[in-house]
Amino acid sequence: MVNKNRFTLSKEERLSWKRYIDLLFEKGKSFVAFPLRVIYLTMEEEMPARVSIMISVPKKKMKRAVKRNLIKRQIRETYRLSKHELVQPLEEKGKSLLVAFLYLDKEIHGYADMKKAMNKALRVLREEEA
């Protein structure tokens, strides 16, 4: 188990299993914290990590891989630094969460905007699930 005070994003915390991804998009709830659409699903079964995330930046909106990767890095970094706000309440309740962050805009936003959007997204997730 990862120490909850460490600001890491381990392999277990990344959502990569196709069955879970399909389940998330099939049954998950969503909301928008612009420029992010957040899709989430509470899991009752035992998971390797409390919160498993995936990040998607569509090629249709961002043609250049360099720009897509920049946005994914921003999203990952803002999540990594503030994930403890979401993980701690989930641990107390014994719940697990699958989360997908989908980028919506055609423009690249600055780190401050991304941080604001991530904080809003985590606050909504905490209120909904924790």
ABEGO torsion letter per residue (X at the ends): XBBAABBBBBAAABBABAAAAAAAAAABBBBBBOABBBBBBBBABBBABABBBBBBBBAAABABAAAAAAAAAAAAAAAAAAAAAAAAAAAAAGBBBBBBBBBABABBBBAAAAAAAAAAAAAAAAAAAX
